[in-house]
Amino acid sequence: MEDNGSSAKTTDNPSFREGHRVGYSYAIILGGGKGLRMGADVPKQFIEVGGLPILMRTIMRFREYDSWARSNHNSPLSTLHSPLRIILVLPKDQQDYWHQLCQKHHFTEDYQIADGGSERFFSIKNALALIPDDAQGVVAVHDGVRPFPSMEVIARCFETARQTGTAVPVVPVVETLRKVEAHPQPLPKEGEIDANTPGIATNQNLSLREGHRVGSITVPRSEYRLVQTPQAFDIQLHKAAYRQPFNDGFTDDASVVEAYWETPHQLPRGGEQEASPRGKATGRRACSGMALEGVGITLVEGNRENIKITTPFDLIVAESIILHATTQDVSGTE
């Protein structure tokens, strides 16, 4: 029988988990970016950490996950699936250099390449075009400069997305947060203030910017989470979300899916739009047999080491993570 990701459940085919099909697994790895904050001569994804370009480490991490998932069938986070298909997104003008790096480092991992677009949205859209329109399963989108997602986090994202249609890894905020006013207030006139007036700039209080006082308030950090990748979604849901027009409010894949859910549109095979309690057609619908209405974005636990390498300081942290992991491997300790 041809493997189209939608095989029927049998005693010998454990490709269903709690009543839903497992299907295909895709990982889209975004390798674009200029790395201006890094101040390096090459884009940040090509900078070496521990002797290998960051992007290679990221691809290898997902290939390691694929092997890990297949060898840990008894783990509650492991789902039997067809081989993980990796799609690497790179701007056209960086692809020749990437191939040179692959030759230099004898990098032979299996993946497809999609051309990067002018915005992250269009880069992912190009990658999704390489996935068959009728494919069933889960697609995860990951930043190419995050080489340290744990096996458990990757598995958690794939498995949760198979159950709910969405999965976004997050970690708690540990710093105190202050919300800065979007529209700073004009300074009081001379004579209306003294040294004790809140928000007035002194040598110790630099809260003035171009003649305005920048107000801010503390917000409860328990109500916020830091978002990571991979962000995983039902394939049909994600393809549908990326058919909508681009807008500047798209900051990650979850924001694209949320915008899709809130935009009126026709159901795929006819039918009526479903109205929300506010009387607005939400456009939410069942994808791959899963009823996604009212589910929202599912948050899962991420891992602290899963940093996004964008600054010189991040490189120092990354080298330390690699050194620590190497020491563990050599000593055999946890």
ZAMARGU-4260 file (C-alpha; in steps of 0.2 Angstrom, whole numbers, plus 5000, padded with zeros to 4 digits):
<rodrens>
0) 5000/5000/5000 | 5007/5017/4995 | 5012/5028/5010 | 5002/5044/5008 | 5001/5048/5027
5) 4983/5043/5029 | 4984/5024/5031 | 4970/5015/5041 | 4973/5010/5059 | 4976/4991/5061
10) 4983/4980/5074 | 5000/4981/5065 | 4999/4999/5061 | 5001/5009/5077 | 5000/5026/5068
15) 4985/5032/5077 | 4987/5040/5094 | 4970/5043/5103 | 4959/5042/5088 | 4969/5052/5076
20) 4981/5048/5062 | 4999/5052/5063 | 5004/5054/5045 | 5019/5064/5039 | 5031/5074/5049
25) 5039/5089/5041 | 5052/5102/5049 | 5054/5119/5040 | 5070/5126/5046 | 5072/5145/5042
30) 5090/5150/5037 | 5088/5167/5031 | 5094/5183/5040 | 5109/5195/5038 | 5114/5195/5056
35) 5117/5214/5057 | 5116/5213/5076 | 5130/5200/5076 | 5142/5212/5067 | 5150/5197/5058
40) 5156/5196/5040 | 5144/5181/5036 | 5126/5179/5040 | 5123/5173/5058 | 5117/5156/5053
45) 5134/5152/5045 | 5144/5157/5060 | 5153/5142/5067 | 5150/5137/5085 | 5160/5122/5092
50) 5168/5120/5074 | 5152/5119/5064 | 5140/5132/5057 | 5125/5135/5067 | 5113/5130/5054
55) 5121/5113/5052 | 5119/5110/5070 | 5101/5114/5069 | 5098/5102/5055 | 5108/5089/5064
60) 5097/5092/5079 | 5081/5088/5070 | 5089/5072/5062 | 5095/5067/5079 | 5077/5069/5085
65) 5071/5058/5071 | 5082/5044/5076 | 5078/5047/5094 | 5059/5046/5091 | 5061/5029/5082
70) 5072/5021/5096 | 5061/5027/5110 | 5044/5020/5105 | 5039/5017/5123 | 5041/5035/5128
75) 5025/5045/5130 | 5032/5059/5119 | 5037/5047/5105 | 5025/5045/5090 | 5029/5032/5077
80) 5029/5041/5060 | 5036/5041/5043 | 5054/5048/5041 | 5055/5066/5046 | 5056/5077/5030
85) 5067/5093/5032 | 5065/5108/5022 | 5078/5121/5023 | 5074/5139/5018 | 5088/5150/5012
90) 5089/5166/5001 | 5095/5162/4983 | 5110/5173/4985 | 5116/5162/5000 | 5113/5145/4993
95) 5130/5144/4984 | 5139/5149/4999 | 5129/5136/5009 | 5134/5122/4997 | 5152/5127/4999
100) 5151/5125/5018 | 5143/5108/5016 | 5158/5102/5005 | 5170/5110/5018 | 5162/5101/5033
105) 5157/5085/5023 | 5139/5089/5028 | 5127/5076/5019 | 5111/5077/5029 | 5095/5074/5018
110) 5084/5089/5015 | 5075/5100/5002 | 5079/5118/4999 | 5066/5131/4997 | 5070/5149/4992
115) 5069/5163/5005 | 5056/5177/5002 | 5056/5195/5006 | 5048/5192/5023 | 5047/5177/5035
120) 5029/5174/5029 | 5034/5172/5011 | 5049/5161/5016 | 5037/5149/5025 | 5025/5150/5011
125) 5038/5144/4999 | 5043/5129/5010 | 5024/5124/5012 | 5023/5123/4993 | 5035/5109/4994
130) 5023/5099/5005 | 5009/5090/4995 | 4992/5098/4996 | 4984/5082/5002 | 4997/5078/5015
135) 4991/5074/5032 | 5001/5076/5048 | 5011/5089/5056 | 5023/5103/5050 | 5035/5111/5063
140) 5043/5128/5059 | 5060/5132/5067 | 5073/5146/5068 | 5089/5140/5060 | 5099/5149/5073
145) 5091/5139/5087 | 5102/5124/5087 | 5098/5118/5105 | 5080/5112/5106 | 5079/5097/5117
150) 5073/5080/5110 | 5059/5081/5123 | 5054/5098/5117 | 5054/5093/5098 | 5044/5077/5102
155) 5032/5087/5113 | 5028/5099/5099 | 5025/5086/5086 | 5014/5075/5098 | 5004/5089/5105
160) 5001/5096/5087 | 4994/5079/5082 | 4982/5080/5096 | 4976/5098/5096 | 4982/5105/5079
165) 4994/5117/5087 | 5010/5117/5098 | 5021/5132/5103 | 5035/5130/5116 | 5037/5143/5129
170) 5047/5146/5145 | 5043/5157/5160 | 5049/5175/5161 | 5061/5176/5175 | 5065/5195/5174
175) 5054/5209/5181 | 5044/5216/5166 | 5039/5235/5164 | 5027/5241/5150 | 5033/5257/5142
180) 5020/5269/5136 | 5017/5268/5117 | 5015/5287/5117 | 5027/5296/5129 | 5019/5312/5137
185) 5026/5329/5135 | 5037/5336/5148 | 5030/5348/5161 | 5034/5366/5159 | 5047/5375/5169
190) 5042/5378/5187 | 5029/5364/5187 | 5042/5351/5192 | 5055/5348/5205 | 5069/5334/5208
195) 5056/5322/5216 | 5044/5323/5201 | 5042/5305/5195 | 5049/5301/5178 | 5060/5317/5178
200) 5078/5314/5171 | 5093/5317/5182 | 5110/5310/5181 | 5103/5294/5189 | 5086/5294/5180
205) 5088/5294/5161 | 5069/5293/5158 | 5068/5307/5145 | 5069/5305/5127 | 5069/5319/5115
210) 5059/5331/5126 | 5047/5318/5132 | 5045/5308/5148 | 5044/5290/5145 | 5031/5282/5157
215) 5031/5264/5162 | 5023/5252/5174 | 5027/5235/5181 | 5017/5221/5174 | 5014/5203/5182
220) 5027/5192/5174 | 5017/5177/5178 | 5005/5182/5165 | 5018/5181/5151 | 5029/5168/5142
225) 5044/5169/5131 | 5040/5160/5115 | 5052/5148/5106 | 5052/5137/5091 | 5049/5124/5084
230) 5031/5129/5082 | 5021/5114/5076 | 5004/5113/5067 | 4992/5102/5058 | 4998/5103/5040
235) 4981/5107/5032 | 4978/5120/5045 | 4995/5128/5042 | 4993/5128/5023 | 4976/5136/5024
240) 4983/5149/5036 | 4997/5154/5024 | 4984/5157/5010 | 4978/5173/5018 | 4986/5189/5013
245) 5002/5195/5022 | 5001/5208/5036 | 5014/5217/5047 | 5006/5209/5062 | 5013/5192/5058
250) 5027/5190/5070 | 5028/5171/5071 | 5018/5156/5064 | 5006/5156/5079 | 5001/5174/5074
255) 4997/5169/5056 | 4986/5154/5062 | 4977/5166/5075 | 4974/5179/5061 | 4967/5165/5050
260) 4955/5159/5063 | 4948/5177/5065 | 4946/5180/5046 | 4930/5176/5038 | 4932/5164/5023
265) 4924/5150/5014 | 4925/5132/5020 | 4935/5121/5008 | 4921/5110/5001 | 4907/5123/5002
270) 4896/5125/5017 | 4893/5140/5028 | 4905/5150/5038 | 4903/5147/5057 | 4899/5162/5067
275) 4908/5166/5083 | 4898/5171/5099 | 4901/5189/5094 | 4892/5186/5078 | 4908/5187/5067
280) 4912/5172/5056 | 4928/5165/5063 | 4933/5154/5049 | 4939/5140/5061 | 4936/5123/5054
285) 4941/5105/5056 | 4957/5101/5048 | 4963/5083/5046 | 4949/5076/5055 | 4952/5087/5071
290) 4939/5100/5076 | 4950/5115/5080 | 4935/5127/5084 | 4939/5135/5101 | 4955/5126/5103
295) 4967/5141/5101 | 4986/5140/5102 | 4992/5126/5113 | 5007/5130/5124 | 5020/5117/5129
300) 5035/5118/5140 | 5051/5123/5131 | 5069/5122/5137 | 5081/5136/5142 | 5095/5131/5132
305) 5085/5133/5116 | 5092/5151/5113 | 5091/5161/5097 | 5108/5166/5093 | 5108/5184/5087
310) 5121/5193/5096 | 5140/5190/5101 | 5135/5187/5119 | 5123/5173/5112 | 5139/5165/5104
315) 5148/5164/5120 | 5132/5156/5128 | 5131/5143/5113 | 5150/5139/5115 | 5147/5135/5133
320) 5132/5124/5130 | 5142/5114/5118 | 5157/5113/5129 | 5145/5107/5143 | 5137/5094/5132
325) 5154/5087/5127 | 5160/5086/5144 | 5144/5076/5149 | 5147/5064/5134 | 5165/5061/5139
330) 5163/5059/5157 | 5146/5049/5156 | 5138/5060/5169 | 5122/5070/5169
</rodrens>
